[in-house]
Amino acid sequence: MKILVTGAAGFIGYHLCEKLIEQGHDVIGLDNINDYYDVDLKFGRLRQLGIVRNEAESFNQKCVSATHGDQFSFVRMNLEDREALPRLFEEEKITKVCNLAAQAGVRYSIENPEAYIDSNIVGYLNLLECCRHHKIEHLVYASSSSVYGLNEKIPFSTSDSVDHPISLYAASKKSNELMAHTYSHLFGFATTGLRFFTVYGPWGRPDMALFLFTEAIAKGQPIKVFNHGKMERDFTYVDDIVEGVVRVLTTSTQDRDRYKIYNIGNNNAVKLTDFIEAIEESMGQKAEKVMMPMQPGDVERTWADVDDLIRDYGYRPNTSVKKGVQKFIEWYKDYRK
């Protein structure tokens, strides 16, 4: 089975590639390595996969892993490239696709809306067209808990209304779900949307709370605690997320509906203050907290109902926040050396 993973230099994409390679699959990683956050971190993840930086910096050039050989290759490419992406599909004879490439960030979408349309809408459409014309068996793609907007029903269920997004990022993810439904209906290939809930762990994004808090505490700087700490998130350790993604991606779709949506999270809401305490405990340092108001586009609480993912795929997240934070802190200290 040859699997294309887009967003392969990203946080979840990197870990997914590692897992698929471990299971013996042939993997092609794709990423445009944009500068939304530190590209050194992205190239660092690729280095773990055996990809040499100076070979990966050029666009549309295939690089073969120095560690895994032909089992893993990487190409730097924009999803919205309507010549290069179809050519990649034609040359590589891809079987399945996991789309994790997207312009991320709720707050950033308020300042830079064009980036979200280019990547999350135009690029995603180009990918759907490639899946259509090259007979892809299954497209698994990243959606987001942000599609639930200001939904007050807890926990969030995939049967809940998601018609009122409160950020352009959320709107783009809801658009992805609608577009996937259309392509599954018209062209008959399977699509599965996974609504991710606050993923954290080693090699995580530096714009996410865990990285920001850890770095500030390490430098003796104050941390910004939004909504005066009255926030709850379904924090989910990256290994648990990847385990679920792999199960969905590699299981046959023959006896299921062509179009499916699932929540993928830890099935538990954790108070932000408890999350911060876990960081303080792991670092052996107290944080200086600056209480801030709620930010535009943010929601107060998230909590995933993952019963259908448990039922259909045996998904069982089992990493506690305390254990997951400790693993991140260990990685962070080593990385910063």
C-alpha positions, 0 to 999 in steps of 0.5 A: 500500500502506497500512502500519501501524507500531506503536511508530513513536516507538520506535528501530526504528519511527522508522527503519522509517517513514523507510524506508517513506516514502522508498520511497513507501508510505503509513504510519500510525504508532502509539505510546502514548509511555509513560515507560519512557524519556525521552519527549523522545527519542520526540517528537524522533523524531516531529519528524523525521517531521514530527509536531508534539509538541503535536498528538501528545500527545492520545490517539486523535487523528490527526496529519498530517505537516508534512513528508510530508503525507498519506503519513505520519500518526501517532496516539497510542494504546494497543494494548490499547484495544479500541475505538480500535484496531479503529476505526483499522483500519476508518477507514484500510483498512490493508493490512499491519502491522508491530508493533514496539510492546512493553514492552521491557527484560529487567531492567525485566520483573523489576521491572514484570511487569504492564507486559509482560502489558498491552502484549505480551500483551493489546495484541498479542492486540487487534492480532491480532484487528484483523488477523483482522477487517480482512483484513490481508495480512501481519503482521510483528512483533518477536520477540527473541533473548531467546527462546533463553534459556540455549541453549548452541548457537551460533549460535542457529537458529530450529530450536533449542528456545526452551521455557526463557525466563529473563525475562518479557520473553522469555516474552512474545515467545515467547507472541507467536510462538505466538499468531501461529501460532494466528491464521495457522492459524485465519484464514489470514493471513500472519505473520512473526516477526523475532527481533531481535539487539541493535540499535544506532544513531542515535536509539537507546534510552537504556537500551541499552549504547551510549547508556549507555556513551557518555553516561557516558564523555562525562560522565567517569563510570564504566561498568558492565560486566556479567559482568566483561566476558565478554559477546558480542552480535550487535550489528546496526546499525539500517539493516541491521535496517530493510533486512531488515524492509522486504524481509520486509514488502513482499515477496509472501507468496503462495508461502510458508508462512503462518507464518514465524520468522526471526532478524535480526541481524549474523550475528556475535558481538562481544565487549563489550570490543571494542564498548567499545573502538570507543566509546572510539576514536570518542570519543577518550576512555577509559572507567573500567570497573566490573566487575559480576556477571551480571544476572538474566535476561541471557545471556552470548552471542548470535549469530544464524544468518540463513542462511534470511533471506539465502536467502529475502529476500537479506538482507545486513547489511554495517555494521561495529561500528566504522562503526556506533558512529561514526555513533551517536557523531556523532548523539549529539554533535549531539543533546546540543547 
